Amino acid sequence: MPVEERVEDLLKRTTLEEKVAQMRSIWDAKSDVFDAKLEFDPAKMAKLYPDGIGPICQALGCHRPDLAAGASRP
């Protein structure tokens, strides 16, 4: 299928909630989707954001000392 057709098909099958979720991002709340080892937890993500999200901003947590450079969570 050509790209244009694939895009149109996807847009038709995407709910309004999913489209809106694509405009959201996680910034400070990204710690809520990590586990105790600071690894991404898909189960937490699915529970907190069932319709998905757009980007995870500053994925390394550089602006949060408790998430940067492998620091343990409080």
N, C-alpha and C positions, 0 to 999 in steps of 0.2 A: 504494500500500500504506500503511495506517495506521502511525504511528510504532511502536506496540507490536509490530506484526507485523514491521516492519523490524528492530527491536532483537532480537527472538527469532530471526529468521533469521540475523542477524549473529552472535549468540552461538553458534548451532548450527554455523556455518561457521568459527568462530575456534578455532584449536588451543589446547591448554593452554599451550604455550610462548608463544603470542602474548598470551594473557590475562595470564600472569605478566609478560611484557615491558611491558605497559601500566602495571604498578605500579612499574617502574624509572624512574629519571630520570638525567640526566647532569649532573654538577656540575663537579668538577675535570677530568674526562675529556673535557669538551666541546671542548677544544682539539684533541683527536684527530680530530674530525670537521670541522675547518676546514682550508682550504688555506693557502698562504703569504700570500694577500691577506686572510686572516681572514674568508673567505666560506665558507658552509656547503658541504660537499662530499658530495653524495648517494652517490657511489661508496664513499667511506670509511665513511659511515654504514651502508650495506648490508653492507659487509664486516665491520665491527665489531659491528653489532647486527642480524643477519639477521631476527630476530623482531620488531624495532621497539623502541620505548621509549614511555614516557609523556611527561612534560615535559622540556624542556631548561631547567634552573634558571639564573636570572640570565643570560639570553641575551646580554647585553652584556658579560659578564665583569667586572663592576665590582669583584669581590673579587680579581681577578687582574690586577695591574699590566701583565703582559705581554700581556693580551688587551684591556685597556680603552683606549678613546679612540683606536683605530687603531694602537696600538703594534705594532711588528713582532715576530714570534715569534723566540725565541732559536734 
